[in-house]
Amino acid sequence: MKGFILRRILYMIPTLFLVSIVTFVIIQLPPGDYLDVLMTELGEAGVEDSSTMDALREQYGLGQPIYVQYFKWMKAILLHGDFGLSFEKNRPVTDLIWNRLGWTFGISIMTLLFIWITALPIGIYSAVRKYSAGDYIATFFGFIGLAVPNFLLALVMMYISFKYFGQSVGGLVSPEYLDAPWTWDKYVDLFKHIWMPIVVVGTSGAAALIRIMRANLLDELYRPYVVTARAKGMSEFQLLLRYPVRVALNPFVSTIGWILPTLVSGEIIVAVVMNLPTTGPLLLRALLVQDMYLAGSLILIVSMLTVVGTLISDLLLAWIDPRIRYQ
């Protein structure tokens, strides 16, 4: 197992290198760059200063070939941990993203726990009590969760929260706590707000995993090993958890590889709608104005999550199912 983990970590290096190249090239594909966008905005405002733009282009290195810009960016990341300069903010990318990354990861991890805590028992119940009233109700709400866009669900929940419960909507804390130091009251206010984005972002993922768990478990419930264990007098609850549920968890666990990056990147519209201090609005703005170092750094982090999530899911599969051997 140690050899497998080491090999996978080594494989991550060229994978992330190739992802960084693709990311940088894709960001450069639209015509122009950040200074072209800035020049257009200044032109609309009646301000034109080509000499200043030329100086800025030289300062930011935007006049250099794309491969030169890429290698300068990667060299700064690898040697100094410097992700470059945000053109629009005129600040280092690291200063802009670390605080937002903390909120993004926190909400993503809590959303992942919400998805698992919700999907696992409901999926098991739907399979064991198939075609019952509870199964039909779970199926109905599962399809609703898959069909309703997250941003629309966010708008509905914000309206209900404000209209009927008088709670401030938008952001993770009430306006009076925005610049206040962290106290017990501020933490309580945070928990009053944070549950909403967790439910909104996690609804579609939970709905999908409920269907996956139900289908996987139905495939296992009537296998010969289950019938044999039942015939030997094992209790139904112990039999269920020890054999079919454990086997049915394999595809369930493997979804970590795509759920983690999906939670981070998929909350962009929800974050804009709910005014969340996460990386979503920052990435959207960076893409709109072609702030390439900021956008490239955020996309690279999401790609890293995909690779790390796949590694975690593979390790969990080996732990859950002894039939899996990596050697």
N, C-alpha and C positions, 0 to 999 in steps of 0.2 A: 504493500500500500504506500509506503514512503517513497518507493521508486516511481510509482504512478503519479503521486502528487508532485514530485520534483519534475518529472517529464512534462506534466501539464503546465506547470508554472513556466518552464522553459519554452513550451509551445506558445505561451501567451505573448512572449516578447515579439517574435516575427508577426504574429497575428495583429497585435496592436500597432506595430510599425506599418503594416499594409493598410490598416484601417485609417491611420493618421494621414497616409498619402491620399487615399480615396476621399477622405473628409476635406482635406485642403484643396484638392482639385475641384470637388463639387462646389465648394464655396466660391471658388474663383471663376466658375463657369458663367454666371450672369455677366453681361457686359458692364464694364466700368468697375469702380471700386468705391470706397467710402468717400473719398474726396470728390468724386463725380457727383455723388448724392448731395454732399455738402455744397458744392458749387451750384447745383440746381436749386437748392433751397435758398441760397444767398441771392441767386439771380432772380428768383420769384420775389424776394424782398427788395430788389433794386440795388443790390450791392455786388460789385464785380471787382475782383482783385486777383488777376492771374498770377502775378509775381508771388503773392503770399501762398497761393495754391501750389506753385512750383516748389517753393521752399518747404512746404509741408510734405509734399510728395517725396522730396529728397530726404527729409527728416525721418519719415515713416518707412522709407525704403520701398515705396509702392511703384517706383519706376523700374525696379529691378526685375529680372526674369522670375517666373513663378518658382522654379526649382531653387533659386537662391533664397527667396523669401522662406520657402519651406525648410531648408536646411538651417537657416538662421534661427527659425522658430524651434525646431527640434533640438538644436544644439543648446539653446537657452534652457529648454525644459530638462534635458538630460543632465546638464552640467550644473545648473543653478536652480532648478525647480521654478524657473521663470516662464510663465505662459505667454509673455508678451504684453503689449500695451493696448488697452482699449482705445480706439481712435476717437470714438464719440465722447467718452468720459474723460479722456486724457489721463487715465489712471491705470496702474498695473492690473492685469486681469485677476491675479490672485486676490487683490484687495476687494474686488467686486464679487467674486464667486464664493469665497469660503463661508461667509455668514449665511448666504442663501443656500449653499449646499447643505449646511447643517439642518436648516429647516426642511429642505427637500428630502434628505435621508431620513430624518425623524418621522415626517409624515408618511414616507414610503414604507418604512419598517412597520409602523403602526397599522398602515393600510394592509400590508401583507398579513399581519397577525389577524386583523379583522376578517380578511378573506378566508383564511384557514379555519378560524374559529366558527365562521358562519357556514362555509361550504362543506366541511367534513361531516358534522352531525346531520345536516339536512340531506346531504347526498346519501349517507348511510340509511337514514330513515326512508328516503324515497325508494331505495332499492329493496329494503326489507319489506316495506309496506307498499309495494308497487300496485298501482291502479286504485289505491285508497284515496279518500278525500284529501288527506294530507299530502299525498304524492301529487295529486292534481293541483293543489294550491301552490306547492313548491315549484311545480313545472310552470304554472301560470306566471308567478312572480319572477321565475328565472328568465322566461322569455321577455317579460317587461324590462328586466334589468339589462338584457342584451340589446333590446330594441331602442330604448330611450337614450339619447345622447347624454353624456355626463354634464355638459354645460346646461342643458335644459333642466335636468334634475336639480342642478345647483340653483338655478333661478327659482324653481318651484319651492325648494326647501328654504331659500332665503326669504321668499315672500311669506310663507307660512310662519317662519320663525319671527319675522318682524310684525306681521299682521296680528297673529293670535297670541304670541308669547312676549312681544315687546322687546325682543333681544336685538341689539345692534348687529347688523350684517356687514360682511366684508372685512377682510383682515383676520388676524388670529387673536387680537385683543380689542377691547373697546377703545374708543378714541381717547378717553381720559388716561389710559395706561400706555399710550404709544411711546412716550418719552420718559415714563416713570421707571425708577429702578425696580429690580425683581424682588417682589415681596410675596407673602402668602396670598394676599388678595389678587395680585396679578397672575399668579399661577392658577388660582381658582378660575379667574376670568378666561385664561388661556384654555383650560379644559372645557369651559362652556362653549368655546368657539371651535376648537380643533376637531371635535367629533364630526362636524358637518363635512369638511373636505375629505375626511377619512371615509365616511359613508359614501359620499358622492363618487370619489375616485375608485373605491373598492367594489361598488355595486356590480359593474359589468364583469369584473374578474371573478367575483364570488358566484355570479350566475353561471358563468362558463364552467367553473370548477365543480359546481353542483351537478351539472349534466355529465361531466367527465367521471366524477366519482360514482354516480348512479349507474352509468353504463359499464364501468369497469367492474363494479361489485356484482351486478347482475350476471356478468360473464363467469364469475367465480362461485356464486352461491350454490349452484347445482352441479359442481364438479364432483367426481367420485370421492376425492379426499374429504370433502365436506360431508357427504353422505356417510362415509365410513366413521368419521369422528362423531357424528350425531348418533350413529348406531351403537357406538361404544359407551354412550351415556354422558358425554360431555355436555355441560350446560350450554344453552343457546347463546347467551351473552359471551361466555368465555370462548366458545367456538368461533363466534363471529369476529371477535377482535384478534384472536390468535392466528387464524388462517386466512379467510377470504379478504378481510379488510387490509391485512398486512400486504397481501399480494396486490390488491387493487390500488394500493398507495403508490405503486411504481410510477405510472404516468402522472399521478397527482404531484409527486415530488419533483418530477422532471420539469414541471412547468415553472419552477423557480428561475430557470435560465432565461425565460422571456418575460416573466411577470415583473422582475426588478427593473429592467430598463423601461418596460412599458409604463410602470407607475411613475417613473421619473420624467419620461418624455411625454407621456399621455396626459399629464396634468396641466399642460400649457394653457389650453383654453379655459379650463376650470380655474386655474390660478389667476388668469386675467379677469374672469367674471367675478371671482370672489376676492380679488385684490390680495392675493397671498404673497408673502415675501419670499418666494421660492425662485428657482432658476428658470422656470417656464417663461414668465414675461421677459426676463433678461435675454434668454435665447431668441425669443420671437423678435424683440427689438434689434438684436445684433444681426439677425438674418435680414431684416427689412432694410437696414442701413449699410449692410455689407461690412460690418465690423468683424473682420475675418478672424482675428486672433481670439476674440471673445467667443464667437460662435464656434470656431474650431475646437477650442478648449472644452466647451460644454459638450459638444458632440463626442469628443474623444472620451470624456468621462462616462457618458452614457454607453459608449461602446465597451469601455472597460467593465462596466457593470454587467453587460451581456456575457462577457468571457468569465468573469468571477461567478456570476449566477450559474452558469453552466457547470463550472467546477464544483460549486457547492452542491448542486443537484446530483452530480455524479457520485460524490462522496456519500451523500445521504442515501442514494440508491444502494450502494455497496453495504451500508450499515443496516438498512431495512431488509434487504433481500439477500440471504446468504448464497443464493444460486448465482449471483453475479460475481465473477472473478476477473480481475483486470490483468492478471499475468497470463 
